[in-house]
């Protein structure tokens, strides 16, 4: 996985969208942030993949519907299973469709935002991705977890890949961290709620990912909901 930017260095971002107006808006807002800089722009998926491999940005913002190569396939090429050095991809789209959400997360995206989520949430998603966290639009998160946990009378859209069976039980403290991840807390919020340091939270999360064979926080959250560890006080 691409290493986080050095402390104090701006987060380097690639923007890929076939609409120039969208790219301009994103660039204008993100470049106005003191800790973020846009280093590349692409108008289609093939260009996005080529530029991402060339520039190695800290975060790639990809639209879904783009010419030549769509954002889901570009995500798989940059962050999917089997990629030797996966990048951090946040999918930003107009289309609130379940198959897009699941496809992006299965493809390795660490965030999924709707374009109408607003610029503040966009910046938060970039910072979260650069720090190794995930951010999914709140309305999407609720619906996604309902799909993961609800019994289905007919085949449901594919959910995030289930982590392999546990090779080693989670400790009580790791379960506390997992529960808060499933409830959408950031690392900083988890640290504050559990009265531990940020580095301790990151250590617990690394251990949890190893034990669950989970690729990202979304898979950790899915495991928690599937196994009854996602309710407050669980």
CORTAKA-V720082 format. One line per field, one symbol per residue. ss: DSSP state (a for helix, b for strand, c for the rest). psi: psi as a letter, one per 20 degrees, with the letter a starting at -180 (. if undefined). burial: + if it has 9 or more other ideal C-beta (glycine too) atoms within 8 Angstrom, else -. A space follows every 50 residues. Layout:
ss=???
psi=???
burial=???
//
This chain:
ss=ccccccccccbbbbbbcccaaaaaaaaaaaaccccbbbbbbbccaaaaaa aaaaacccbbbbccccccccaaaaaaaaacccccccccbbbbbccccaaa aaaaaaccccbbbbaaacaaaaaaaaaaaaccccbbcaaaaaaaaaaaac cccccccccccccccccccccaaaaaaaaaaaccccaaaaaaaacccaaa aaaaaaaaaaaaccccaaaaaaaaaacccccccc
psi=ppqqqqphqqpppppopiohhgggggggghiipijqppiqqqirhghggg hghghlrhppoprgnqrgprhghhghhhjrpipgmqroppporhompghg gggghhijqjqoqqhjhqhghghhhgggghijrqpppghggghghghhhp qphrprqprqppqrqphpqqrghhhgggghghjjqrgghggghilrrhhg ghgghggghghikqhrhghggggghhjkjjqpj.
burial=-+--+-----+++++++----++--++-+++----+++-+++++++++++ ++--+-++++++++-+--++++++++-+++--+--++++++++----+-+ ++++++++++++++------++++++++++-++++++--++-+++-++-- --------++-++------+---+++++++++--+-+-+++--+-----+ ++-++-+++-++-+-+++++++++++--++----
//
